[in-house]
Amino acid sequence: MSKVEDFLSKKDEEEIIEAIRKAESHTSGEVRVHLEKTTGEKDIFDRAMEVFHMLKMDNTKHDNGVLIYVAVEDHNFVIYGDKGINDVVPDDFWESTKDAIVEKFKKGEFKQGLVNGILTAGQQLKKHFPWSEDTRDELSNEISKG
């Protein structure tokens, strides 16, 4: 088994998917988590951007998709937000989400780090992209793996 497959248990994945559902219940924003072994030779931000486009996260109605990209063996992650988010939020918008993840990752609590980050992102997105009657879930909540 690769480290990606060992990173989260099936139960952990289910709890993360539930956190995505909960976060998205208050916002039109879309959150996804992607796990990969390593970025290889690529810069992590560039690789996250590639995955973001590969997952068609740039096709949401309000350009408000958020990818939490984790390179497991590299011990690194990035939060990548779409244009619609970046156009309306302050530069430090993702700091609280990043901090929520880092706090738990440093303790080896990867599932809880992702859950906390997802819920924090949902609260942040709610301020700028609140849920409305015409909101629909545009992207899968499943964790993707590369």
C-alpha positions as a Markdown table, in Angstrom:
| # | Residue | x | y | z |
|---|---|---|---|---|
| 1 | Met | 0.0 | 0.0 | 0.0 |
| 2 | Ser | 1.2 | 3.5 | -0.8 |
| 3 | Lys | 1.3 | 6.2 | 1.8 |
| 4 | Val | -1.7 | 7.9 | 0.2 |
| 5 | Glu | -3.8 | 4.8 | 0.9 |
| 6 | Asp | -2.5 | 4.7 | 4.5 |
| 7 | Phe | -3.0 | 8.4 | 5.2 |
| 8 | Leu | -6.7 | 8.1 | 6.1 |
| 9 | Ser | -8.8 | 5.1 | 7.1 |
| 10 | Lys | -12.2 | 4.5 | 5.5 |
| 11 | Lys | -13.9 | 5.9 | 8.6 |
| 12 | Asp | -11.7 | 9.0 | 8.5 |
| 13 | Glu | -12.7 | 9.5 | 4.8 |
| 14 | Glu | -16.3 | 9.2 | 5.7 |
| 15 | Glu | -15.9 | 11.8 | 8.5 |
| 16 | Ile | -14.2 | 14.2 | 6.0 |
| 17 | Ile | -16.9 | 13.8 | 3.4 |
| 18 | Glu | -19.5 | 14.5 | 6.1 |
| 19 | Ala | -17.5 | 17.7 | 7.1 |
| 20 | Ile | -17.6 | 18.8 | 3.4 |
| 21 | Arg | -21.4 | 18.2 | 3.4 |
| 22 | Lys | -21.8 | 20.2 | 6.6 |
| 23 | Ala | -19.5 | 23.1 | 5.3 |
| 24 | Glu | -21.4 | 23.3 | 2.0 |
| 25 | Ser | -24.8 | 23.4 | 3.7 |
| 26 | His | -24.2 | 27.0 | 4.6 |
| 27 | Thr | -22.5 | 28.3 | 1.4 |
| 28 | Ser | -22.7 | 28.0 | -2.4 |
| 29 | Gly | -18.9 | 27.4 | -2.2 |
| 30 | Glu | -17.6 | 24.0 | -3.2 |
| 31 | Val | -14.9 | 22.2 | -1.2 |
| 32 | Arg | -12.8 | 19.2 | -2.3 |
| 33 | Val | -9.9 | 17.3 | -0.8 |
| 34 | His | -7.2 | 15.7 | -3.0 |
| 35 | Leu | -4.5 | 13.4 | -1.8 |
| 36 | Glu | -1.3 | 12.6 | -3.7 |
| 37 | Lys | 1.9 | 10.8 | -2.8 |
| 38 | Thr | 4.1 | 13.7 | -3.9 |
| 39 | Thr | 4.2 | 16.7 | -6.2 |
| 40 | Gly | 7.3 | 15.2 | -7.8 |
| 41 | Glu | 9.4 | 18.0 | -9.3 |
| 42 | Lys | 6.5 | 20.4 | -9.4 |
| 43 | Asp | 5.9 | 23.4 | -7.1 |
| 44 | Ile | 3.0 | 22.4 | -4.8 |
| 45 | Phe | 1.0 | 25.5 | -5.7 |
| 46 | Asp | 1.4 | 24.7 | -9.5 |
| 47 | Arg | 0.4 | 21.1 | -8.9 |
| 48 | Ala | -2.7 | 22.1 | -6.8 |
| 49 | Met | -3.7 | 24.4 | -9.7 |
| 50 | Glu | -3.4 | 21.5 | -12.2 |
| 51 | Val | -5.5 | 19.2 | -10.0 |
| 52 | Phe | -8.0 | 22.0 | -9.5 |
| 53 | His | -8.5 | 22.2 | -13.2 |
| 54 | Met | -8.4 | 18.4 | -13.7 |
| 55 | Leu | -11.3 | 18.0 | -11.2 |
| 56 | Lys | -13.2 | 20.7 | -13.1 |
| 57 | Met | -13.4 | 22.8 | -10.0 |
| 58 | Asp | -13.1 | 25.9 | -12.2 |
| 59 | Asn | -16.5 | 25.2 | -13.7 |
| 60 | Thr | -18.7 | 26.3 | -10.7 |
| 61 | Lys | -21.4 | 28.8 | -11.2 |
| 62 | His | -19.9 | 31.4 | -8.9 |
| 63 | Asp | -16.2 | 30.5 | -9.4 |
| 64 | Asn | -16.1 | 29.6 | -5.7 |
| 65 | Gly | -14.4 | 26.2 | -5.5 |
| 66 | Val | -11.8 | 25.4 | -2.9 |
| 67 | Leu | -9.3 | 22.6 | -3.1 |
| 68 | Ile | -7.4 | 21.3 | -0.1 |
| 69 | Tyr | -4.4 | 19.6 | -1.8 |
| 70 | Val | -2.2 | 17.3 | 0.3 |
| 71 | Ala | 1.1 | 15.8 | -0.9 |
| 72 | Val | 1.4 | 13.1 | 1.7 |
| 73 | Glu | 5.1 | 12.1 | 1.4 |
| 74 | Asp | 6.1 | 15.7 | 1.0 |
| 75 | His | 4.4 | 16.6 | 4.3 |
| 76 | Asn | 2.9 | 19.6 | 2.6 |
| 77 | Phe | -0.5 | 21.0 | 1.6 |
| 78 | Val | -2.0 | 24.0 | -0.1 |
| 79 | Ile | -5.5 | 25.6 | -0.1 |
| 80 | Tyr | -6.4 | 26.7 | -3.6 |
| 81 | Gly | -9.4 | 29.0 | -4.1 |
| 82 | Asp | -11.0 | 29.9 | -7.4 |
| 83 | Lys | -11.1 | 33.4 | -9.0 |
| 84 | Gly | -14.5 | 34.3 | -7.6 |
| 85 | Ile | -13.2 | 33.9 | -4.1 |
| 86 | Asn | -9.9 | 35.6 | -4.6 |
| 87 | Asp | -11.6 | 38.6 | -6.2 |
| 88 | Val | -13.6 | 39.4 | -3.0 |
| 89 | Val | -11.6 | 38.3 | 0.0 |
| 90 | Pro | -8.6 | 39.8 | 1.8 |
| 91 | Asp | -5.2 | 38.4 | 1.1 |
| 92 | Asp | -5.0 | 36.6 | 4.4 |
| 93 | Phe | -8.4 | 34.9 | 3.9 |
| 94 | Trp | -7.1 | 31.4 | 4.0 |
| 95 | Glu | -4.9 | 31.9 | 7.1 |
| 96 | Ser | -7.4 | 30.7 | 9.6 |
| 97 | Thr | -8.2 | 27.6 | 7.5 |
| 98 | Lys | -4.5 | 26.9 | 7.1 |
| 99 | Asp | -3.9 | 27.3 | 10.8 |
| 100 | Ala | -6.7 | 24.9 | 11.7 |
| 101 | Ile | -5.1 | 22.3 | 9.5 |
| 102 | Val | -1.5 | 22.8 | 10.6 |
| 103 | Glu | -2.4 | 22.7 | 14.3 |
| 104 | Lys | -3.7 | 19.1 | 13.9 |
| 105 | Phe | -1.2 | 17.9 | 11.2 |
| 106 | Lys | 1.7 | 18.8 | 13.5 |
| 107 | Lys | 0.2 | 16.3 | 16.0 |
| 108 | Gly | -0.3 | 13.6 | 13.4 |
| 109 | Glu | -4.1 | 14.1 | 13.5 |
| 110 | Phe | -4.6 | 14.3 | 9.8 |
| 111 | Lys | -8.3 | 13.5 | 9.6 |
| 112 | Gln | -9.1 | 16.1 | 12.3 |
| 113 | Gly | -6.9 | 18.6 | 10.6 |
| 114 | Leu | -8.8 | 18.2 | 7.4 |
| 115 | Val | -12.2 | 18.3 | 9.1 |
| 116 | Asn | -11.2 | 21.5 | 11.0 |
| 117 | Gly | -9.9 | 23.1 | 7.9 |
| 118 | Ile | -13.0 | 22.2 | 5.9 |
| 119 | Leu | -15.4 | 23.5 | 8.5 |
| 120 | Thr | -13.3 | 26.7 | 8.9 |
| 121 | Ala | -13.3 | 27.2 | 5.1 |
| 122 | Gly | -17.1 | 26.7 | 5.1 |
| 123 | Gln | -17.6 | 29.4 | 7.7 |
| 124 | Gln | -15.3 | 31.7 | 5.8 |
| 125 | Leu | -17.1 | 31.0 | 2.5 |
| 126 | Lys | -20.5 | 31.5 | 4.1 |
| 127 | Lys | -19.7 | 35.2 | 4.7 |
| 128 | His | -19.0 | 35.9 | 1.0 |
| 129 | Phe | -21.0 | 33.1 | -0.7 |
| 130 | Pro | -24.1 | 32.3 | 1.5 |
| 131 | Trp | -26.3 | 29.4 | 0.7 |
| 132 | Ser | -29.5 | 30.3 | -1.1 |
| 133 | Glu | -32.6 | 28.5 | -2.5 |
| 134 | Asp | -30.9 | 28.1 | -5.9 |
| 135 | Thr | -27.7 | 26.6 | -4.4 |
| 136 | Arg | -26.9 | 23.1 | -5.6 |
| 137 | Asp | -24.0 | 20.8 | -5.0 |
| 138 | Glu | -22.0 | 21.1 | -8.2 |
| 139 | Leu | -19.0 | 18.9 | -7.3 |
| 140 | Ser | -18.5 | 15.5 | -5.8 |
| 141 | Asn | -17.7 | 15.5 | -2.1 |
| 142 | Glu | -15.6 | 12.4 | -2.4 |
| 143 | Ile | -11.9 | 12.6 | -1.6 |
| 144 | Ser | -9.9 | 12.3 | -4.9 |
| 145 | Lys | -6.5 | 10.6 | -5.0 |
| 146 | Gly | -3.7 | 10.8 | -7.5 |
